[in-house]
Amino acid sequence: MYSNGVSANLITGVTWVKSSLSDGIGGNCVEIARLAEGHVALRNSRDTCGPALVYNSGEWEAFLQGAKDGEFDSMTV
């Protein structure tokens, strides 16, 4: 399995996706990819060869639930 900080271009055989709400201007997006065993990788779309953060299924589910519950709303500008 990939570890945090792995170069995103070394994660192969996956499809990177970004939100349909992304404006597409300037590449200011976060992209995610589903990995084996329920893991998820995140990368910065402006640096597709840069480091990727890798989360296990429990971490990813906790983040998504927190976002759905509004826990991170104070992080927006």
All heavy atoms as TSV, in Angstrom:
chain	resi	resn	atom	element	x	y	z
A	1	MET	N	N	0.840	-1.178	0.000
A	1	MET	CA	C	0.000	0.000	0.000
A	1	MET	C	C	0.884	1.240	0.000
A	1	MET	O	O	1.991	1.224	0.507
A	1	MET	CB	C	-0.922	-0.020	1.220
A	1	MET	CG	C	-1.910	1.131	1.290
A	1	MET	SD	S	-2.880	1.573	-0.174
A	1	MET	CE	C	-3.629	0.048	-0.623
A	2	TYR	N	N	0.385	2.292	-0.547
A	2	TYR	CA	C	1.110	3.557	-0.624
A	2	TYR	C	C	1.115	4.245	0.740
A	2	TYR	O	O	0.176	4.128	1.509
A	2	TYR	CB	C	0.450	4.479	-1.642
A	2	TYR	CG	C	0.387	3.898	-3.028
A	2	TYR	CD1	C	-0.797	3.379	-3.535
A	2	TYR	CD2	C	1.515	3.871	-3.832
A	2	TYR	CE1	C	-0.857	2.839	-4.811
A	2	TYR	CE2	C	1.464	3.332	-5.113
A	2	TYR	CZ	C	0.281	2.823	-5.590
A	2	TYR	OH	O	0.228	2.298	-6.849
A	3	SER	N	N	2.165	4.989	1.007
A	3	SER	CA	C	2.237	5.730	2.268
A	3	SER	C	C	2.040	7.220	2.002
A	3	SER	O	O	2.182	7.687	0.872
A	3	SER	CB	C	3.595	5.488	2.935
A	3	SER	OG	O	4.642	5.939	2.088
A	4	ASN	N	N	1.702	7.960	3.037
A	4	ASN	CA	C	1.532	9.401	2.915
A	4	ASN	C	C	2.804	10.035	2.376
A	4	ASN	O	O	3.911	9.661	2.764
A	4	ASN	CB	C	1.187	10.029	4.268
A	4	ASN	CG	C	-0.280	9.979	4.549
A	4	ASN	OD1	O	-1.098	10.116	3.653
A	4	ASN	ND2	N	-0.622	9.786	5.796
A	5	GLY	N	N	2.621	10.991	1.472
A	5	GLY	CA	C	3.740	11.704	0.905
A	5	GLY	C	C	4.321	11.071	-0.343
A	5	GLY	O	O	5.247	11.615	-0.931
A	6	VAL	N	N	3.749	9.937	-0.755
A	6	VAL	CA	C	4.234	9.303	-1.977
A	6	VAL	C	C	3.985	10.229	-3.158
A	6	VAL	O	O	2.991	10.955	-3.185
A	6	VAL	CB	C	3.548	7.932	-2.200
A	6	VAL	CG1	C	2.059	8.086	-2.441
A	6	VAL	CG2	C	4.187	7.172	-3.358
A	7	SER	N	N	4.893	10.240	-4.105
A	7	SER	CA	C	4.690	11.048	-5.302
A	7	SER	C	C	3.444	10.543	-6.020
A	7	SER	O	O	3.315	9.349	-6.299
A	7	SER	CB	C	5.910	10.935	-6.213
A	7	SER	OG	O	5.718	11.702	-7.379
A	8	ALA	N	N	2.509	11.440	-6.279
A	8	ALA	CA	C	1.218	11.049	-6.858
A	8	ALA	C	C	1.381	10.353	-8.205
A	8	ALA	O	O	0.566	9.505	-8.556
A	8	ALA	CB	C	0.305	12.263	-6.991
A	9	ASN	N	N	2.431	10.670	-8.951
A	9	ASN	CA	C	2.606	10.012	-10.246
A	9	ASN	C	C	3.034	8.557	-10.105
A	9	ASN	O	O	3.017	7.811	-11.073
A	9	ASN	CB	C	3.566	10.792	-11.146
A	9	ASN	CG	C	4.973	10.846	-10.615
A	9	ASN	OD1	O	5.203	10.763	-9.413
A	9	ASN	ND2	N	5.931	11.007	-11.504
A	10	LEU	N	N	3.399	8.130	-8.896
A	10	LEU	CA	C	3.718	6.723	-8.662
A	10	LEU	C	C	2.474	5.894	-8.356
A	10	LEU	O	O	2.545	4.670	-8.304
A	10	LEU	CB	C	4.724	6.593	-7.512
A	10	LEU	CG	C	6.098	7.228	-7.755
A	10	LEU	CD1	C	6.975	7.066	-6.532
A	10	LEU	CD2	C	6.762	6.623	-8.992
A	11	ILE	N	N	1.360	6.550	-8.133
A	11	ILE	CA	C	0.089	5.846	-7.904
A	11	ILE	C	C	-0.515	5.591	-9.275
A	11	ILE	O	O	-1.022	6.506	-9.930
A	11	ILE	CB	C	-0.855	6.673	-7.012
A	11	ILE	CG1	C	-0.195	6.934	-5.662
A	11	ILE	CG2	C	-2.189	5.953	-6.848
A	11	ILE	CD1	C	-1.004	7.828	-4.739
A	12	THR	N	N	-0.422	4.365	-9.725
A	12	THR	CA	C	-0.824	4.033	-11.088
A	12	THR	C	C	-2.074	3.159	-11.097
A	12	THR	O	O	-2.446	2.567	-10.078
A	12	THR	CB	C	0.305	3.300	-11.816
A	12	THR	OG1	O	0.635	2.106	-11.094
A	12	THR	CG2	C	1.539	4.179	-11.936
A	13	GLY	N	N	-2.697	3.103	-12.254
A	13	GLY	CA	C	-3.866	2.250	-12.422
A	13	GLY	C	C	-5.111	2.761	-11.725
A	13	GLY	O	O	-6.004	1.979	-11.418
A	14	VAL	N	N	-5.170	4.063	-11.455
A	14	VAL	CA	C	-6.324	4.668	-10.786
A	14	VAL	C	C	-6.860	5.801	-11.651
A	14	VAL	O	O	-6.178	6.294	-12.548
A	14	VAL	CB	C	-5.977	5.205	-9.378
A	14	VAL	CG1	C	-5.457	4.099	-8.483
A	14	VAL	CG2	C	-4.982	6.348	-9.457
A	15	THR	N	N	-8.064	6.217	-11.347
A	15	THR	CA	C	-8.654	7.378	-11.995
A	15	THR	C	C	-8.774	8.482	-10.966
A	15	THR	O	O	-9.403	8.297	-9.925
A	15	THR	CB	C	-10.055	7.037	-12.556
A	15	THR	OG1	O	-9.924	5.973	-13.496
A	15	THR	CG2	C	-10.686	8.249	-13.216
A	16	TRP	N	N	-8.136	9.605	-11.237
A	16	TRP	CA	C	-8.223	10.767	-10.364
A	16	TRP	C	C	-9.463	11.559	-10.743
A	16	TRP	O	O	-9.706	11.803	-11.917
A	16	TRP	CB	C	-6.973	11.638	-10.503
A	16	TRP	CG	C	-5.738	10.986	-9.964
A	16	TRP	CD1	C	-4.834	10.248	-10.668
A	16	TRP	CD2	C	-5.279	10.998	-8.609
A	16	TRP	NE1	N	-3.840	9.811	-9.838
A	16	TRP	CE2	C	-4.082	10.257	-8.565
A	16	TRP	CE3	C	-5.761	11.573	-7.436
A	16	TRP	CZ2	C	-3.364	10.075	-7.383
A	16	TRP	CZ3	C	-5.046	11.391	-6.261
A	16	TRP	CH2	C	-3.870	10.650	-6.243
A	17	VAL	N	N	-10.244	11.958	-9.756
A	17	VAL	CA	C	-11.466	12.729	-10.016
A	17	VAL	C	C	-11.480	13.975	-9.139
A	17	VAL	O	O	-10.832	14.024	-8.091
A	17	VAL	CB	C	-12.744	11.894	-9.759
A	17	VAL	CG1	C	-12.829	10.717	-10.707
A	17	VAL	CG2	C	-12.806	11.421	-8.323
A	18	LYS	N	N	-12.203	14.985	-9.608
A	18	LYS	CA	C	-12.378	16.197	-8.810
A	18	LYS	C	C	-13.847	16.572	-8.817
A	18	LYS	O	O	-14.625	16.090	-9.648
A	18	LYS	CB	C	-11.507	17.338	-9.321
A	18	LYS	CG	C	-11.756	17.747	-10.733
A	18	LYS	CD	C	-10.756	18.808	-11.156
A	18	LYS	CE	C	-10.820	19.057	-12.644
A	18	LYS	NZ	N	-9.807	19.986	-13.078
A	19	SER	N	N	-14.214	17.429	-7.930
A	19	SER	CA	C	-15.603	17.831	-7.779
A	19	SER	C	C	-16.130	18.477	-9.052
A	19	SER	O	O	-15.429	19.257	-9.707
A	19	SER	CB	C	-15.731	18.819	-6.620
A	19	SER	OG	O	-17.020	19.388	-6.602
A	20	SER	N	N	-17.374	18.196	-9.356
A	20	SER	CA	C	-18.020	18.860	-10.489
A	20	SER	C	C	-18.244	20.344	-10.183
A	20	SER	O	O	-18.518	21.119	-11.087
A	20	SER	CB	C	-19.360	18.192	-10.811
A	20	SER	OG	O	-20.237	18.290	-9.700
A	21	LEU	N	N	-18.097	20.734	-8.931
A	21	LEU	CA	C	-18.242	22.133	-8.534
A	21	LEU	C	C	-16.959	22.925	-8.729
A	21	LEU	O	O	-16.944	24.142	-8.552
A	21	LEU	CB	C	-18.692	22.236	-7.080
A	21	LEU	CG	C	-20.041	21.600	-6.766
A	21	LEU	CD1	C	-20.330	21.685	-5.273
A	21	LEU	CD2	C	-21.145	22.248	-7.565
A	22	SER	N	N	-15.876	22.250	-9.096
A	22	SER	CA	C	-14.617	22.931	-9.350
A	22	SER	C	C	-14.777	23.878	-10.524
A	22	SER	O	O	-15.387	23.537	-11.535
A	22	SER	CB	C	-13.535	21.902	-9.668
A	22	SER	OG	O	-12.375	22.535	-10.101
A	23	ASP	N	N	-14.203	25.077	-10.401
A	23	ASP	CA	C	-14.362	26.063	-11.470
A	23	ASP	C	C	-13.490	25.769	-12.682
A	23	ASP	O	O	-13.711	26.307	-13.752
A	23	ASP	CB	C	-14.111	27.479	-10.958
A	23	ASP	CG	C	-12.687	27.707	-10.496
A	23	ASP	OD1	O	-11.805	26.872	-10.757
A	23	ASP	OD2	O	-12.448	28.755	-9.873
A	24	GLY	N	N	-12.476	24.924	-12.528
A	24	GLY	CA	C	-11.622	24.581	-13.650
A	24	GLY	C	C	-10.680	25.687	-14.075
A	24	GLY	O	O	-9.905	25.527	-15.010
A	25	ILE	N	N	-10.717	26.823	-13.406
A	25	ILE	CA	C	-9.848	27.945	-13.747
A	25	ILE	C	C	-8.646	27.923	-12.808
A	25	ILE	O	O	-8.799	27.964	-11.596
A	25	ILE	CB	C	-10.599	29.291	-13.632
A	25	ILE	CG1	C	-11.777	29.311	-14.588
A	25	ILE	CG2	C	-9.657	30.453	-13.881
A	25	ILE	CD1	C	-12.711	30.491	-14.401
A	26	GLY	N	N	-7.480	27.836	-13.373
A	26	GLY	CA	C	-6.272	27.875	-12.558
A	26	GLY	C	C	-5.935	26.563	-11.888
A	26	GLY	O	O	-4.955	26.470	-11.165
A	27	GLY	N	N	-6.716	25.537	-12.098
A	27	GLY	CA	C	-6.413	24.235	-11.531
A	27	GLY	C	C	-6.451	24.183	-10.028
A	27	GLY	O	O	-5.750	23.390	-9.418
A	28	ASN	N	N	-7.258	25.039	-9.396
A	28	ASN	CA	C	-7.334	25.059	-7.938
A	28	ASN	C	C	-8.283	23.989	-7.440
A	28	ASN	O	O	-9.383	24.279	-6.991
A	28	ASN	CB	C	-7.767	26.442	-7.452
A	28	ASN	CG	C	-6.731	27.480	-7.776
A	28	ASN	OD1	O	-5.550	27.228	-7.642
A	28	ASN	ND2	N	-7.170	28.637	-8.207
A	29	CYS	N	N	-7.836	22.752	-7.518
A	29	CYS	CA	C	-8.710	21.636	-7.169
A	29	CYS	C	C	-7.951	20.590	-6.368
A	29	CYS	O	O	-6.737	20.474	-6.466
A	29	CYS	CB	C	-9.231	20.956	-8.431
A	29	CYS	SG	S	-9.982	22.061	-9.614
A	30	VAL	N	N	-8.685	19.842	-5.620
A	30	VAL	CA	C	-8.171	18.647	-4.979
A	30	VAL	C	C	-8.749	17.480	-5.748
A	30	VAL	O	O	-9.941	17.454	-6.057
A	30	VAL	CB	C	-8.592	18.581	-3.490
A	30	VAL	CG1	C	-8.194	17.265	-2.871
A	30	VAL	CG2	C	-7.988	19.741	-2.719
A	31	GLU	N	N	-7.913	16.521	-6.088
A	31	GLU	CA	C	-8.368	15.332	-6.798
A	31	GLU	C	C	-8.228	14.128	-5.881
A	31	GLU	O	O	-7.314	14.063	-5.064
A	31	GLU	CB	C	-7.531	15.117	-8.063
A	31	GLU	CG	C	-7.652	16.258	-9.047
A	31	GLU	CD	C	-6.736	16.112	-10.241
A	31	GLU	OE1	O	-5.590	15.647	-10.079
A	31	GLU	OE2	O	-7.180	16.450	-11.341
A	32	ILE	N	N	-9.136	13.184	-6.024
A	32	ILE	CA	C	-9.090	11.971	-5.216
A	32	ILE	C	C	-9.070	10.753	-6.127
A	32	ILE	O	O	-9.540	10.803	-7.264
A	32	ILE	CB	C	-10.270	11.872	-4.227
A	32	ILE	CG1	C	-11.602	11.789	-4.965
A	32	ILE	CG2	C	-10.259	13.051	-3.256
A	32	ILE	CD1	C	-12.766	11.445	-4.059
A	33	ALA	N	N	-8.517	9.668	-5.601
A	33	ALA	CA	C	-8.495	8.404	-6.326
A	33	ALA	C	C	-8.766	7.281	-5.339
A	33	ALA	O	O	-8.244	7.285	-4.217
A	33	ALA	CB	C	-7.150	8.185	-7.008
A	34	ARG	N	N	-9.583	6.332	-5.762
A	34	ARG	CA	C	-9.856	5.156	-4.944
A	34	ARG	C	C	-8.710	4.165	-5.133
A	34	ARG	O	O	-8.332	3.846	-6.257
A	34	ARG	CB	C	-11.166	4.503	-5.351
A	34	ARG	CG	C	-11.520	3.273	-4.523
A	34	ARG	CD	C	-12.833	2.666	-4.965
A	34	ARG	NE	N	-13.925	3.599	-4.849
A	34	ARG	CZ	C	-14.621	3.815	-3.731
A	34	ARG	NH1	N	-14.316	3.162	-2.634
A	34	ARG	NH2	N	-15.615	4.678	-3.718
A	35	LEU	N	N	-8.158	3.695	-4.018
A	35	LEU	CA	C	-7.078	2.726	-4.040
A	35	LEU	C	C	-7.592	1.367	-3.558
A	35	LEU	O	O	-8.758	1.237	-3.183
A	35	LEU	CB	C	-5.928	3.192	-3.145
A	35	LEU	CG	C	-5.375	4.601	-3.413
A	35	LEU	CD1	C	-4.291	4.941	-2.404
A	35	LEU	CD2	C	-4.856	4.709	-4.826
A	36	ALA	N	N	-6.725	0.403	-3.520
A	36	ALA	CA	C	-7.086	-0.935	-3.041
A	36	ALA	C	C	-7.470	-0.892	-1.567
A	36	ALA	O	O	-7.063	0.009	-0.828
A	36	ALA	CB	C	-5.906	-1.890	-3.242
A	37	GLU	N	N	-8.255	-1.860	-1.149
A	37	GLU	CA	C	-8.618	-2.055	0.250
A	37	GLU	C	C	-9.354	-0.865	0.854
A	37	GLU	O	O	-9.281	-0.618	2.060
A	37	GLU	CB	C	-7.378	-2.393	1.084
A	37	GLU	CG	C	-6.671	-3.653	0.610
A	37	GLU	CD	C	-5.345	-3.873	1.315
A	37	GLU	OE1	O	-5.069	-3.202	2.323
A	37	GLU	OE2	O	-4.590	-4.719	0.836
A	38	GLY	N	N	-10.053	-0.083	0.028
A	38	GLY	CA	C	-10.847	1.026	0.527
A	38	GLY	C	C	-10.076	2.294	0.818
A	38	GLY	O	O	-10.642	3.266	1.301
A	39	HIS	N	N	-8.781	2.301	0.549
A	39	HIS	CA	C	-7.986	3.502	0.767
A	39	HIS	C	C	-8.309	4.547	-0.290
A	39	HIS	O	O	-8.782	4.237	-1.379
A	39	HIS	CB	C	-6.496	3.167	0.728
A	39	HIS	CG	C	-6.032	2.390	1.911
A	39	HIS	ND1	N	-6.392	1.085	2.141
A	39	HIS	CD2	C	-5.220	2.732	2.934
A	39	HIS	CE1	C	-5.829	0.659	3.252
A	39	HIS	NE2	N	-5.117	1.644	3.754
A	40	VAL	N	N	-8.028	5.814	0.044
A	40	VAL	CA	C	-8.258	6.937	-0.860
A	40	VAL	C	C	-7.015	7.814	-0.846
A	40	VAL	O	O	-6.426	8.056	0.206
A	40	VAL	CB	C	-9.486	7.768	-0.405
A	40	VAL	CG1	C	-9.647	9.016	-1.239
A	40	VAL	CG2	C	-10.747	6.921	-0.481
A	41	ALA	N	N	-6.618	8.293	-2.030
A	41	ALA	CA	C	-5.489	9.214	-2.137
A	41	ALA	C	C	-5.999	10.582	-2.558
A	41	ALA	O	O	-6.944	10.690	-3.337
A	41	ALA	CB	C	-4.474	8.696	-3.145
A	42	LEU	N	N	-5.367	11.638	-2.046
A	42	LEU	CA	C	-5.676	13.017	-2.421
A	42	LEU	C	C	-4.425	13.674	-2.971
A	42	LEU	O	O	-3.327	13.439	-2.458
A	42	LEU	CB	C	-6.121	13.824	-1.195
A	42	LEU	CG	C	-7.576	13.732	-0.770
A	42	LEU	CD1	C	-7.842	12.426	-0.099
A	42	LEU	CD2	C	-7.890	14.877	0.137
A	43	ARG	N	N	-4.597	14.490	-4.006
A	43	ARG	CA	C	-3.482	15.255	-4.549
A	43	ARG	C	C	-3.963	16.641	-4.966
A	43	ARG	O	O	-5.152	16.874	-5.169
A	43	ARG	CB	C	-2.836	14.546	-5.730
A	43	ARG	CG	C	-3.668	14.566	-6.994
A	43	ARG	CD	C	-2.967	13.879	-8.134
A	43	ARG	NE	N	-3.781	13.940	-9.352
A	43	ARG	CZ	C	-3.452	13.363	-10.486
A	43	ARG	NH1	N	-2.339	12.660	-10.572
A	43	ARG	NH2	N	-4.239	13.467	-11.542
A	44	ASN	N	N	-3.021	17.538	-5.122
A	44	ASN	CA	C	-3.289	18.889	-5.591
A	44	ASN	C	C	-3.269	18.858	-7.114
A	44	ASN	O	O	-2.274	18.434	-7.712
A	44	ASN	CB	C	-2.203	19.829	-5.055
A	44	ASN	CG	C	-2.419	21.270	-5.431
A	44	ASN	OD1	O	-2.972	21.579	-6.466
A	44	ASN	ND2	N	-1.943	22.154	-4.579
A	45	SER	N	N	-4.324	19.304	-7.763
A	45	SER	CA	C	-4.394	19.229	-9.221
A	45	SER	C	C	-3.363	20.119	-9.905
A	45	SER	O	O	-3.041	19.903	-11.066
A	45	SER	CB	C	-5.794	19.590	-9.716
A	45	SER	OG	O	-6.072	20.942	-9.433
A	46	ARG	N	N	-2.837	21.107	-9.201
A	46	ARG	CA	C	-1.794	21.964	-9.780
A	46	ARG	C	C	-0.425	21.310	-9.742
A	46	ARG	O	O	0.509	21.783	-10.376
A	46	ARG	CB	C	-1.734	23.306	-9.051
A	46	ARG	CG	C	-2.945	24.180	-9.329
A	46	ARG	CD	C	-2.904	25.426	-8.487
A	46	ARG	NE	N	-3.211	25.014	-7.105
A	46	ARG	CZ	C	-2.842	25.656	-6.018
A	46	ARG	NH1	N	-2.133	26.745	-6.100
A	46	ARG	NH2	N	-3.175	25.213	-4.831
A	47	ASP	N	N	-0.295	20.216	-8.983
A	47	ASP	CA	C	0.986	19.522	-8.853
A	47	ASP	C	C	0.728	18.019	-8.876
A	47	ASP	O	O	0.840	17.342	-7.860
A	47	ASP	CB	C	1.668	19.942	-7.547
A	47	ASP	CG	C	3.084	19.409	-7.424
A	47	ASP	OD1	O	3.611	18.837	-8.400
A	47	ASP	OD2	O	3.665	19.557	-6.335
A	48	THR	N	N	0.372	17.510	-10.042
A	48	THR	CA	C	-0.059	16.117	-10.149
A	48	THR	C	C	1.057	15.110	-9.895
A	48	THR	O	O	0.784	13.930	-9.713
A	48	THR	CB	C	-0.688	15.839	-11.523
A	48	THR	OG1	O	0.275	16.124	-12.549
A	48	THR	CG2	C	-1.939	16.680	-11.736
A	49	CYS	N	N	2.303	15.561	-9.863
A	49	CYS	CA	C	3.422	14.674	-9.532
A	49	CYS	C	C	3.889	14.893	-8.099
A	49	CYS	O	O	4.815	14.239	-7.639
A	49	CYS	CB	C	4.580	14.893	-10.498
A	49	CYS	SG	S	4.205	14.415	-12.182
A	50	GLY	N	N	3.256	15.829	-7.420
A	50	GLY	CA	C	3.630	16.140	-6.041
A	50	GLY	C	C	3.166	15.064	-5.078
A	50	GLY	O	O	2.662	14.015	-5.481
A	51	PRO	N	N	3.298	15.321	-3.792
A	51	PRO	CA	C	2.931	14.320	-2.793
A	51	PRO	C	C	1.419	14.096	-2.722
A	51	PRO	O	O	0.638	14.999	-2.964
A	51	PRO	CB	C	3.450	14.911	-1.486
A	51	PRO	CG	C	3.498	16.378	-1.732
A	51	PRO	CD	C	3.812	16.540	-3.189
A	52	ALA	N	N	1.067	12.876	-2.407
A	52	ALA	CA	C	-0.335	12.514	-2.202
A	52	ALA	C	C	-0.529	12.110	-0.749
A	52	ALA	O	O	0.349	11.503	-0.135
A	52	ALA	CB	C	-0.729	11.353	-3.113
A	53	LEU	N	N	-1.675	12.467	-0.209
A	53	LEU	CA	C	-2.060	12.006	1.122
A	53	LEU	C	C	-2.913	10.763	0.942
A	53	LEU	O	O	-3.803	10.732	0.091
A	53	LEU	CB	C	-2.843	13.090	1.859
A	53	LEU	CG	C	-2.069	14.366	2.153
A	53	LEU	CD1	C	-2.987	15.404	2.786
A	53	LEU	CD2	C	-0.887	14.079	3.059
A	54	VAL	N	N	-2.646	9.746	1.726
A	54	VAL	CA	C	-3.356	8.475	1.606
A	54	VAL	C	C	-4.078	8.190	2.918
A	54	VAL	O	O	-3.475	8.257	3.994
A	54	VAL	CB	C	-2.376	7.326	1.273
A	54	VAL	CG1	C	-3.109	6.001	1.177
A	54	VAL	CG2	C	-1.625	7.628	-0.026
A	55	TYR	N	N	-5.371	7.897	2.814
A	55	TYR	CA	C	-6.213	7.638	3.980
A	55	TYR	C	C	-6.818	6.255	3.891
A	55	TYR	O	O	-7.205	5.802	2.805
A	55	TYR	CB	C	-7.348	8.676	4.056
A	55	TYR	CG	C	-6.830	10.083	4.222
A	55	TYR	CD1	C	-6.646	10.909	3.121
A	55	TYR	CD2	C	-6.508	10.564	5.474
A	55	TYR	CE1	C	-6.155	12.199	3.268
A	55	TYR	CE2	C	-6.016	11.852	5.636
A	55	TYR	CZ	C	-5.847	12.659	4.532
A	55	TYR	OH	O	-5.358	13.929	4.683
A	56	ASN	N	N	-6.953	5.597	5.051
A	56	ASN	CA	C	-7.656	4.306	5.050
A	56	ASN	C	C	-9.158	4.581	5.051
A	56	ASN	O	O	-9.601	5.721	5.183
A	56	ASN	CB	C	-7.207	3.419	6.215
A	56	ASN	CG	C	-7.585	3.967	7.574
A	56	ASN	OD1	O	-8.665	4.517	7.767
A	56	ASN	ND2	N	-6.690	3.805	8.533
A	57	SER	N	N	-9.940	3.544	4.911
A	57	SER	CA	C	-11.394	3.726	4.758
A	57	SER	C	C	-12.022	4.385	5.982
A	57	SER	O	O	-12.915	5.220	5.847
A	57	SER	CB	C	-12.073	2.398	4.453
A	57	SER	OG	O	-11.841	1.467	5.491
A	58	GLY	N	N	-11.561	4.059	7.181
A	58	GLY	CA	C	-12.111	4.666	8.391
A	58	GLY	C	C	-11.819	6.149	8.478
A	58	GLY	O	O	-12.695	6.952	8.843
A	59	GLU	N	N	-10.601	6.535	8.142
A	59	GLU	CA	C	-10.231	7.951	8.153
A	59	GLU	C	C	-11.043	8.729	7.120
A	59	GLU	O	O	-11.529	9.822	7.396
A	59	GLU	CB	C	-8.735	8.093	7.842
A	59	GLU	CG	C	-7.838	7.543	8.921
A	59	GLU	CD	C	-6.402	7.385	8.487
A	59	GLU	OE1	O	-6.136	7.182	7.280
A	59	GLU	OE2	O	-5.526	7.462	9.367
A	60	TRP	N	N	-11.186	8.155	5.935
A	60	TRP	CA	C	-11.921	8.826	4.864
A	60	TRP	C	C	-13.393	8.988	5.223
A	60	TRP	O	O	-13.979	10.046	5.026
A	60	TRP	CB	C	-11.748	8.064	3.559
A	60	TRP	CG	C	-12.357	8.742	2.385
A	60	TRP	CD1	C	-13.376	8.289	1.608
A	60	TRP	CD2	C	-12.010	10.021	1.840
A	60	TRP	NE1	N	-13.680	9.194	0.623
A	60	TRP	CE2	C	-12.855	10.267	0.739
A	60	TRP	CE3	C	-11.065	10.981	2.179
A	60	TRP	CZ2	C	-12.780	11.437	-0.022
A	60	TRP	CZ3	C	-10.987	12.146	1.421
A	60	TRP	CH2	C	-11.837	12.364	0.341
A	61	GLU	N	N	-13.998	7.943	5.763
A	61	GLU	CA	C	-15.407	8.015	6.171
A	61	GLU	C	C	-15.608	9.056	7.265
A	61	GLU	O	O	-16.593	9.804	7.247
A	61	GLU	CB	C	-15.908	6.647	6.634
A	61	GLU	CG	C	-16.075	5.646	5.517
A	61	GLU	CD	C	-17.146	6.052	4.516
A	61	GLU	OE1	O	-18.163	6.658	4.912
A	61	GLU	OE2	O	-16.947	5.755	3.319
A	62	ALA	N	N	-14.678	9.132	8.218
A	62	ALA	CA	C	-14.787	10.123	9.290
A	62	ALA	C	C	-14.702	11.540	8.722
A	62	ALA	O	O	-15.455	12.433	9.130
A	62	ALA	CB	C	-13.689	9.905	10.331
A	63	PHE	N	N	-13.799	11.753	7.768
A	63	PHE	CA	C	-13.693	13.072	7.154
A	63	PHE	C	C	-14.967	13.440	6.400
A	63	PHE	O	O	-15.505	14.538	6.561
A	63	PHE	CB	C	-12.494	13.134	6.203
A	63	PHE	CG	C	-12.461	14.403	5.412
A	63	PHE	CD1	C	-12.045	15.591	5.999
A	63	PHE	CD2	C	-12.877	14.434	4.093
A	63	PHE	CE1	C	-12.039	16.775	5.282
A	63	PHE	CE2	C	-12.874	15.607	3.364
A	63	PHE	CZ	C	-12.452	16.784	3.959
A	64	LEU	N	N	-15.454	12.524	5.572
A	64	LEU	CA	C	-16.668	12.795	4.805
A	64	LEU	C	C	-17.857	13.086	5.711
A	64	LEU	O	O	-18.630	14.008	5.453
A	64	LEU	CB	C	-16.997	11.631	3.872
A	64	LEU	CG	C	-16.073	11.431	2.686
A	64	LEU	CD1	C	-16.516	10.218	1.874
A	64	LEU	CD2	C	-16.017	12.670	1.814
A	65	GLN	N	N	-17.998	12.315	6.773
A	65	GLN	CA	C	-19.118	12.550	7.684
A	65	GLN	C	C	-18.986	13.902	8.360
A	65	GLN	O	O	-19.973	14.630	8.517
A	65	GLN	CB	C	-19.220	11.437	8.731
A	65	GLN	CG	C	-20.510	11.478	9.509
A	65	GLN	CD	C	-21.731	11.348	8.617
A	65	GLN	OE1	O	-21.852	10.419	7.819
A	65	GLN	NE2	N	-22.658	12.286	8.727
A	66	GLY	N	N	-17.765	14.269	8.751
A	66	GLY	CA	C	-17.544	15.581	9.347
A	66	GLY	C	C	-17.898	16.708	8.385
A	66	GLY	O	O	-18.510	17.707	8.764
A	67	ALA	N	N	-17.527	16.530	7.114
A	67	ALA	CA	C	-17.858	17.550	6.107
A	67	ALA	C	C	-19.367	17.640	5.918
A	67	ALA	O	O	-19.925	18.738	5.848
A	67	ALA	CB	C	-17.178	17.216	4.784
A	68	LYS	N	N	-20.027	16.508	5.857
A	68	LYS	CA	C	-21.488	16.501	5.699
A	68	LYS	C	C	-22.181	17.149	6.895
A	68	LYS	O	O	-23.216	17.789	6.745
A	68	LYS	CB	C	-21.996	15.070	5.524
A	68	LYS	CG	C	-21.619	14.458	4.200
A	68	LYS	CD	C	-22.051	13.004	4.129
A	68	LYS	CE	C	-21.597	12.356	2.843
A	68	LYS	NZ	N	-21.940	10.926	2.798
A	69	ASP	N	N	-21.590	16.974	8.071
A	69	ASP	CA	C	-22.180	17.532	9.293
A	69	ASP	C	C	-21.818	18.997	9.515
A	69	ASP	O	O	-22.217	19.593	10.507
A	69	ASP	CB	C	-21.740	16.714	10.508
A	69	ASP	CG	C	-22.354	15.327	10.542
A	69	ASP	OD1	O	-23.320	15.070	9.793
A	69	ASP	OD2	O	-21.847	14.484	11.319
A	70	GLY	N	N	-21.022	19.577	8.616
A	70	GLY	CA	C	-20.674	20.990	8.723
A	70	GLY	C	C	-19.511	21.302	9.645
A	70	GLY	O	O	-19.267	22.467	9.964
A	71	GLU	N	N	-18.772	20.288	10.089
A	71	GLU	CA	C	-17.682	20.515	11.026
A	71	GLU	C	C	-16.573	21.407	10.480
A	71	GLU	O	O	-15.831	22.015	11.236
A	71	GLU	CB	C	-17.080	19.186	11.471
A	71	GLU	CG	C	-18.004	18.364	12.331
A	71	GLU	CD	C	-17.378	17.049	12.760
A	71	GLU	OE1	O	-16.133	16.941	12.805
A	71	GLU	OE2	O	-18.140	16.113	13.043
A	72	PHE	N	N	-16.453	21.484	9.157
A	72	PHE	CA	C	-15.366	22.251	8.552
A	72	PHE	C	C	-15.849	23.536	7.890
A	72	PHE	O	O	-15.084	24.199	7.194
A	72	PHE	CB	C	-14.619	21.376	7.540
A	72	PHE	CG	C	-14.243	20.032	8.096
A	72	PHE	CD1	C	-14.749	18.870	7.544
A	72	PHE	CD2	C	-13.384	19.924	9.184
A	72	PHE	CE1	C	-14.421	17.630	8.059
A	72	PHE	CE2	C	-13.048	18.697	9.709
A	72	PHE	CZ	C	-13.562	17.544	9.141
A	73	ASP	N	N	-17.087	23.900	8.104
A	73	ASP	CA	C	-17.636	25.092	7.469
A	73	ASP	C	C	-16.855	26.354	7.841
A	73	ASP	O	O	-16.772	27.284	7.038
A	73	ASP	CB	C	-19.117	25.283	7.821
A	73	ASP	CG	C	-20.007	24.252	7.156
A	73	ASP	OD1	O	-19.501	23.442	6.344
A	73	ASP	OD2	O	-21.217	24.242	7.465
A	74	SER	N	N	-16.266	26.391	8.995
A	74	SER	CA	C	-15.502	27.578	9.415
A	74	SER	C	C	-14.174	27.692	8.657
A	74	SER	O	O	-13.519	28.722	8.752
A	74	SER	CB	C	-15.231	27.523	10.915
A	74	SER	OG	O	-14.392	26.424	11.218
A	75	MET	N	N	-13.818	26.681	7.882
A	75	MET	CA	C	-12.560	26.703	7.123
A	75	MET	C	C	-12.714	27.398	5.775
A	75	MET	O	O	-11.736	27.640	5.088
A	75	MET	CB	C	-12.053	25.281	6.880
A	75	MET	CG	C	-11.740	24.541	8.134
A	75	MET	SD	S	-10.354	25.342	8.965
A	75	MET	CE	C	-10.139	24.280	10.350
A	76	THR	N	N	-13.936	27.709	5.365
A	76	THR	CA	C	-14.127	28.367	4.077
A	76	THR	C	C	-14.022	29.874	4.241
A	76	THR	O	O	-14.250	30.421	5.316
A	76	THR	CB	C	-15.500	28.004	3.477
A	76	THR	OG1	O	-16.534	28.432	4.369
A	76	THR	CG2	C	-15.607	26.508	3.224
A	77	VAL	N	N	-13.668	30.514	3.160
A	77	VAL	CA	C	-13.519	31.978	3.204
A	77	VAL	C	C	-14.763	32.658	2.671
A	77	VAL	O	O	-15.552	32.137	1.980
A	77	VAL	CB	C	-12.291	32.444	2.388
A	77	VAL	CG1	C	-11.050	32.035	3.115
A	77	VAL	CG2	C	-12.319	31.912	0.991
